Amino acid sequence: MIETERDGGVLSVKVQGRIDGSNANDFHSDVKAAIADDDTAVIMDMERLAYISSAGLRVLLMLAKVLEQRNAGFAICSLSDPIREVFEISGFDKVIKVHESPENARAAIG
């Protein structure tokens, strides 16, 4: 479900498949376990995400809050049109920064 890569304190998490009620807790645990104490930002690349439910959105919100408390950046990028629509309808694009590409997300985080 996720692949991770670290570059200079920025953790990139590539998400694929589905995030729904059946696996949202596992997704949350996997991402939290991947975040190191010295990471300054997390970029979630959702180019290969096929579906996200409200349970998946809740996990993203919880991760965003944890990272905010640590003064670490958090950005999401590469949403497909259907996933972008879910983010816009739910208002999540107003809460979590969404970028067109990993490069744009990295530049915005600094």
Steps between C-alpha positions, in 0.01 A plus 500: 500500500788744568859545385723747680811693409691752707697795365655758731247466781201488265310171497322423173218249532362353177150366552333248272176309486216583735470652846169408658353368821659158449859629498502859629643398838781302335572796270517730804734265686725450198539873434554585867766229525677640192527854641834551673546736794724727294276521191415863431221427249287227347385505138222257416506412128157368406548455127419127526219532755182358348252571781480668839208481744414722793707264718802573280437873514480479880844332508647779286354758737646321803842482333481869411425590863788289635742657253373850578564442871857402411538810278554270202360576157233285336390509138307279261568484129409336170130443561303336219186688395260275698712524816541877455121527478465314833750742658315804360150381595612413853695826538824312569679705236447799732646316803793314342716654231455322164759537225515390137829310528755376755737773379241772565424355844873489585549859384201619707621324815847642461 
